[in-house]
Amino acid sequence: MNSYPEVDPEKNPEGGGGGPDPYPIIPGLPDDIAELCLLRVPYPYQTLAQSVSSSWRRVIRGPSFLLARRSLSFSLPYLFVFAFHKPTARIRWQALDPRSGSWFVLPPMPAPKASSPPSFAFASDPSRGKLFVLGGTRTDSESPLDGVVMYQASINRWSPLAPMRTPRAFFAAGYAGGRIVAAGGCGAGLSTSISAVECYDVESDSWSPAAGMRPGLVKYDSAVVGDRLYLTEGWTWPFTFTPRGFVYDPYEDAWKEMSLGMREGWTGIAVVLGDRLFVVSEHGDHRLKVYCPEGDMWRYVNGDRFPCETLKKPFAVSGGEGGVIYVAASGLHVGIGRVSEVGDGDFMVAWEVIAAPKAFHDFSPCNAQLLYA
């Protein structure tokens, strides 16, 4: 068993004490008004607010707190970046507030110290402020892991979940059809490919087998579009073969081959906006392009040129509501692309850059997820 170690001994990570709190939330105010006040506390300061009193902690850690923030539009998007620090070979999560450009550090993720950052897989439930990290590998033994941990923004804490049925590294994962799908990857010694697929039920904290995929597929990129998981090998220089690609339908529990036009044009890092698949090209000037299913073809997005002078590879990309793309680049500089449809399947993009602190110059992004908190 390679499950990640537990980092918090509390029995009830969702918060709340053993019974009702006898003290008012804010003396002199009705509790419903006091709760509205706490709902307005920005996400980065909620952890500090919990230390004020047991009443405040009970409210902020309550299961309905995040949902209330979301419904009242107090929940805002934050970019969570899984970063690798080259000089120390350490990994850590940094979170960016796009409105202020301020960064803050998440609690340490429970994982073996000798871990390979690219070997993990990631999934998220943005509206509920939940981030999932799966699998990975130990670099000291090349052993794939079966561990799964969840970060919950409402309590600013990592929690261990039920381990996967199959230890795996360098694989695809995505939140599709209300469940997390883990597909493919490398097995023992990182020399064997895995065809087994499994799905995680968040409500029951359990894994179940799913329809297997074709073995030997090396994941280049993946994306969830319309509750389907798309997985592609991707192009490798000098583009001597057409990559393979497959699509998993969680409702039919079945795989099918990706269309030729989609897999041939998938030459970059994918990001999904609504029901549209976009790609930030890996080569050349990193132009943004969009997939058009009606013609099984890709179109370049017009508008601003990608800010190549500031944003250098490697990239980690995530998408948010309102047609916003976030690109975390080397040194954790972040490009924000605002995409708008101009009719007839054409799109425009306008880019701006949030420069990172100089102290981040030797950080590399491995993954980025947008959560509402």
GISULPE-V306768 format. One record per pair of residues at least 24 apart in sequence whose C-alpha atoms are under 6 Angstrom apart, sorted by the first residue. I is the first residue (numbers start at 1). GAP is how many residues later the second one is. D is the distance in whole Angstrom. If there is no record, write none. Layout:
# GISULPE-V306768
I:GAP:D, I:GAP:D
This chain:
# GISULPE-V306768
2:143:5, 2:144:5, 3:143:6, 3:144:4, 3:160:6, 4:106:6, 4:107:5, 4:143:5, 5:105:6, 6:154:6, 14:47:6, 15:46:5, 16:42:5, 25:30:5, 39:30:6, 43:330:6, 61:94:6, 75:297:6, 75:298:5, 76:296:5, 76:297:6, 77:294:6, 77:295:4, 78:292:6, 78:293:6, 79:290:6, 79:291:5, 80:288:6, 80:289:5, 81:286:6, 81:287:4, 82:283:6, 82:284:5, 82:285:5, 83:281:5, 83:282:4, 83:283:6, 84:279:5, 84:280:5, 85:278:5, 114:24:5, 114:25:5, 115:24:5, 119:50:5, 119:51:4, 121:52:6, 123:51:5, 123:52:6, 126:245:4, 126:246:6, 127:245:6, 129:24:5, 129:242:5, 129:243:5, 129:244:6, 135:33:6, 135:34:6, 136:33:5, 137:32:6, 142:47:5, 143:46:6, 144:24:5, 144:25:5, 153:220:6, 162:43:6, 176:51:5, 176:52:6, 177:50:5, 177:73:6, 211:42:6, 211:43:6, 225:50:6, 226:49:6, 261:35:5, 261:36:5, 271:47:6, 271:48:6, 272:47:6, 273:46:6, 273:50:6, 301:46:5, 301:47:6, 302:46:5, 303:45:5, 303:46:5, 304:45:6, 304:46:5, 316:49:6, 316:51:5, 316:52:5, 317:51:6, 318:50:6, 318:51:6, 330:34:5, 331:29:5, 331:30:4, 331:31:6, 331:32:5, 331:33:6, 332:24:6
